[in-house]
Amino acid sequence: MHFNEHFIFGTATSSYQIEGAYREGGRTPSIWDVFCETDGKVFERHNGNVACDHYHRFEEDIQHIKKLGVDSYRFSIAWPRIFPEKGVYNAEGMAFYKKLSERLRGEGIKPAVTLYHWDLPMWAHEEGGWVNRSSVEWFTDFARVCFTELDGLVDSWITHNEPWCAGFLGYHLGQHAPGHTNLEEAVKAIHHILLSHGKAVQLLKEELHSATPIGITLNLTPIYPKTDGTNDRLAANNSDGYSNRWFLDPVFKGTYPVDMMNLFSKYVHSFDFIHPGDMEIISVPCDFFGINFYSRGLVEFSAANDFMSKGAYSDYDKTGMGWDIAPDEFKDLIRRLRHEYTALPIFITENGAAFDDQVEEGSIHDQRRIAYVEKHLKAVAELNEEGMNIEGYFLWSLLDNFEWSFGYDKRFGIIYVDFDTQERIWKDSAHWYSNVIRNRSLETVSINTQQI
């Protein structure tokens, strides 16, 4: 299994998960700062106040990235660092990302920058957050200064990371900030997030005439019915609509799926928040499509659920998150996307696994993570042999970090972080991944941690 010289190997992080320095450089609180303070929302009330202290240790972290040998590093920009107050631009906040991007480029590493990875400023939330249509304008202002200040340093732009999480987990299921449980709010929020995506793409390409590639990242979960019975197939259809089609259809077809509009209409009393012209903006052509893939979904019929669907028991091997390890279903997903949605170059912008890593005499032997990543990279290589045009793979994550509602209880990193001392320790998976990148092959990799 080989990868050609144009294939991009990368690794990824996000601002709130690693930066810390929550009160430094002019930054004001985000919705996650407040969510973490709310009892019962985050494991043991952990927070991102310090996280991996990347804000102060980015030079050290860049050396780890360089040593890994990746072509590209994906990170996100903290909106509250750039606009700590409504309409107030903070040049000091931007200076951090400028320095980070310049240092990465200086080491031959391509910055892949995500504008929004969930840390909405509290000032925006207090004015309604993504439920308020004005959020589209606020985000466009944010995008404009990022493009203006950083475009010459950035290799590719991603407008939004996982609108499903920001929308449904944040506003409907209440498991992410801001912790609301209101489906009508969620559907409006998602519409405005997608609309702000389209506006940012138009801004970069049509107004600023930039040639830098831009796209969006969706987290996609292929859904399967537990049985082939009519009820379970209905459950799978509805779950697919909620997880996948509600995002894929507007971005690639300029429409929302009507079956899901009908299901949502029990709670969404009017769809008049969708203005004329909105869908054309949302479906504006991009340069690539980012996909975050972790697992599949197995569902069965449940009459008690609004969408007639609930998770079913699966006997698959699981990650530390309890998620099915499903590289074959990943291949199904990519083939479906090619058949039904898009010919755009695809980047796997996140893929990885959490396991219960233990330090043993200064080493972390995370064989299960290596096996997980190897299976998915093998699937990428096989898909490319079929002509599926996957141009890059970003392993999640560079560092153990703040894992949202799971706090520091779940470790996704290929580099272990001791959160008491901030020591970084390479796991076996980091050594393994470095070898894969060096050889551009899965076939000649042995984990010899001594050679690095």
N, C-alpha and C positions, 0 to 999 in steps of 0.2 A: 504494500500500500504506500504509494509515493505521492508527493505533493509537488507541483511544478514551482518554478522560481518566482512566479507572480502571486502565488497563494500567500495571503496575509495571515501570519500567526500573531495572536495578540493575547493580552490579558486585560481585565477590566476591574474598575472600582466605581464608587459614587461618592459625592461630596459629603453628605451627612454621615455616611457609614465609616469614613476614615479620617476626615479632616480634624475634628476637635476644634479647639480655638473658638469656641462658640460665642465668646464675647470680645473677640479681638478683631483688629483690622476694620472696625466699623460695622461688623455684622450684627444684625438684630435677630430676634427669634423667628424660627419657622414653625409651621404647624407641628412638626415632629418634636421640637423642643417642648412644646406645651403638652402634646399627646403623651410623651414619656413621663410627665409629672402627674398624669391622671392615674389614680389607683386602678389596678386590674388590667391595664392596657398593654404593658410591656413587662416581660419576664423580670421579676425582682426589681422593677422600676429602674432598669438600666437606661442609659441615655447616651447621646453622642457628644457630650460636653468635651470629652478628651478623645474618645475612640482610639484610633491608631496614632494620634498626634501628628498626622501627615502634614498638617499646616507648617509645623516646625521641622519635620524630618523628611521633607520631600526630596532633598538632595540625596540622602541615604537611600530612600526608596527608589529613586531613579537609578542608582547604582545596582540595586537588585534587579530592576527591570532590564538594564543593560546586560547584566550577567546572564539573565535568562536567555537573552538573544532574540526576544520578540521583535517583530517588524513594527508593531503598533501598540499603543497603550490607550485604552479608552477610559476617560474620566468624565465627571460632570461638574457643572458650574453651580455654586450655591447662589441662587437668586437673592437671598437676603444679604449676601456680601456685596452685590452689585447695586441693588436698590433697597437699602435698609429702611427707607421710608418711601411712601408713594411719591413718584416723580423726582426723587432725590438720588442722583447718580453718585456712587462712591468709587472714586478712582483708585483708592487704596485696595479695595476688594479686587478690582480688575487687575491690579499690578501683580497680585499673587499668581493668577492664572497665566498672565503674560510671561512671568519668570519661569513658571513650570513648563509652559509650552516651548519657550526658548531653550531651556536646558534639555528637554527631551529631544528637540531637533538637533541640538548640538551633539547629542550622543547617537544620532542616526535613528531615532525612534519617532514614528509618525503619531502625532496627537490625533486621536479620534474623540471628538468632544460632544457630549450630550448636554443640551441646554436644560432640560427639566428631568430630574430624577427625584421628584416628589417633595422637595423641601420648599414648599410654597411659603412666602413671607407671611407672618402673622398679620401685617397691615392689610394684605390682600384678602386673607381669610375673614378678617373683621368687616370687610365690605362685601361679604358673600362668597368669597373664594371662586372656585370654578363654576359655581351655580350662577354667578353673576356674569352676564354676557360681556361686561366691561373687562373681564379677565383676559379676553382675547386681545384687547388693546394693551393691557399691562404687559402681557407676554411678548407682544410684538415690539414694544419699547425695549424690553429686556433683550430680546433677540437682536435688535438693531445695534445696541452698544457692543454686544458680544461679537457680532459680525464685523462691526467697524474697527474694533480694537484688536481682534484676534485672527481675522480671516487669513491674513498672510502667513500665519504660523500654523494653522490647523490643516490637517490632511483631509478630514471629512467631518461633517456635522450630522448629528442626530437631534431632531427637534424634541421628541418625547420618548421616555423609556416607559413601556408598559402602561398605556392608558387604562387597561383593565384594572390594574392594581390601584392607580390613583382614583379611578372612577368608582368601580364596584366595591373594591375592598375598603376604600376610604369613605364613600358616601352611602353605600347600600348595606354591606355586611358589617361595617364598623370595626374591622380588624386592623385597619391602618388609619393614620391621621387623615381627616379630622375626627374620625370615629363616629360618623353619623350612620343612621340606619333608615334611610329614606330613598326608596327606589326612584321616585320622581327627581329628587335632587341628583342622584347618580347619573341618570340618563341625560339630564341637562348638563351636568359637569363634563361628561364624556363628550357631548356634542361640542362644547366650548373648547375642550382640550384638542379635539380633532380639527376644529376650525382654526385654532391658533397655530396648529401644525401647518395647515395649508397657507395661512397668512405668512408664516415665517419662510416657507419655501418660496413663495412669490416675492417676498422682500429680497431674499438673497439673490435669486436668479433674475428677476425682471427689473427690480429697482436698482440693486447694487451691481448687477451684471457680473456676479462672481462665477468663476468656473469650478469652485470647490464643490465636490459632491455632497449632496444632502439627502437624507431619508428619515424614516421613522422606525422605531423598534417596537414590535408587538410581542408580547409573550403568548405563545400559542400552545394549546394542549389538545392533541388529537383525542377525540372522545369515542368510546366504543360501548355498545350495549352489552349487558351481562349475558343476555340470551338473544336469540333471533326472533323472539316473540314481538308482536305488534306493540305492546305496552313499553317494553324496554327500548325498542327502536324509536318510539316517540320521545321517551326520556332522553335518549342520546341526541336526537335532533334538537331538542330544546336546550340541552346543556351545551351543545356545539354552538347554537345561536348566541348563548350568553357568553361563552368563553372566547369564541373565534369570529363568527360571522358578523357580530355587532360591530366589529372593528375592521375586518377585512373588506366587507361589502362597501362601506362608505369610502374607504381609502382607494379601493381599486375599481369599484363599479359606480360610485357616486350615489348610492342608495343605502338606506337601512333595510334589513330584512323584514318584510311585512309580517311574517309569522311571529316574529319577536315583538314588533310594534303592537300586534293584537294582544299578546300575552302581557306586555308591559302596561297596556291601556287600563288595566284594573287599577293601577296606581298613578300612571301618567295621564292626567285628565285632559291634556291638550298637547299636541305636538307643534303648537304655533311658535315655539322657541326656535324652530328650524325656519330660518328666513329664506326668501327667494335668493338664489345664488350661492347659498351656503354649501350645498353638496358639490357644486363645481369647484369651489375653493378647496374643500376637504380632499377631493380626488385629483388635485393638481399633480402633474407628473413629477416623480422624484428620480433620483439617479441610482438608488439602490434600495433594498428592503432589508431591514434588520430583524432578526428573529431571536428571541430568547427561548430556549427549549430546555426543559428539565425532566418532564415526565409525561405520561399519558393519563387519561381519565377513563375509569370504568364505572358505568352508571346503571341503575335499575329504576323501574317505575315507582313513583311514590305519589299517591293521590293527595297526600297531605301537603305537598309542596306546590307553590304557585306555578312552578315550571314542570311539575309532574316528574321530577327527577331527583335522585339522591345517589351518593357514592355507594358502590357495591364492593363487596369483599374481593380482593385480588390476591392470588398466591405468588405474584411476582416477587423477586428479590427487591428490597427497598433500600433507599438511602437513609441517612440519619434523620431526615425530615419525614420519613414514612412514605416517601414518594416512590412509585414504581420505576424501576430501571428498565427503559423501553427504547433501545436504539432502533429496533425494527419499526416501531410505530413512528419514530422520528422520520424514517425514510418514507413511510406512508404519507406523513404530513407534507414533506417537501414535494413529493410527486403530485399530491392534491393541489398544492399552491401553483405548481407549474401548469397543471391541467385547467384549473378553474379561475386563477387570479392574475398571475403576472409573469412576465419574462424578464423582469429587472434582475440584475445581479443580486444575489443573496449573500448576506453576511450573517453568520451565527454570532450575534453580539454578546450572548451569554450562554454558557453551558458549563455545568460543574455539579459538585455534590458536597453535602455536609456529612461528615462522619465524626464519631467521638474520638478525636485524635489524642494520643497520649505521648508525652515526651519520655523517651527511654534513653538514659545516658546521653542526652544531648541530641538525639535523633527522633524523628517521627516517621514510623514505617506505615504509611497510609496506602497500603496495597489496594484496598477497595476503591479508593479514589482513582488510583492509576487505572484500575480495571474499567471503571466507569468512563473516564475520559478516553481511554483507548478504544472502547466499543463505539463511542460517538464519533471519534475522529475516523475510525474505520468506515463508519456509515457515511461520513462526509466524502471520503475518498471514493467509495463505491457509487455514491450518487453522482459525483463528478464524472465517473466513467460512463454513467448513463447520459451525460450531457446536461446535468441539472444546474450547472454554473453557480456553485457556491464558491465565492471568491475569498472568504476568510473565516477565521474561527477565533473568537476571544474567550479564553478560559475564565470562568468566574470561580474564584476571585484571586487577585494577586495576594491579598492579605486576609487573614482572619479579621473580621470587622463586626460592626454593630449590625446584627441581622434583624432589623426592624422589630416586630412584636416579640421576637425570640431573644432580643437583647444579645448578650455575648455567650449565650448557651449553645449556639450552633456555629460551627466553624466550617466555612467554605474555602478558606484560603489554601494556596499551595505553599505559602509562607506562614509559619506559625507566629502568632504575636502573643507574648506574655503581657497581658494588659496591666500588670502591676509595674513592670520594669520597662515596657516598650521594646524589649529585645525581640528581634526578628530571627527566626530559625527556619532554614529551608527544610521542608518536608521532602520525603523521597519523591513525591509527585513533582516537585519543582525541578529536581535533578532529572527526572524522567522526561518531563516536558521540554526541558532545555536540550536534551539529547535528540528528541523528536525534531525540534526546530533545526538544530544543527545539521541533522542528516536529511531533513525533509522527507522522512520515511518512518513508518511504524515497524519496519522489519529488522532494523539493525540496532534496536534500542535495548541496552542492558542497563540496569540501575547500578552503576558503580559510583557511589557518592564520593569516593576518594579522588576520582579523576577531575573533580570540579573544584 
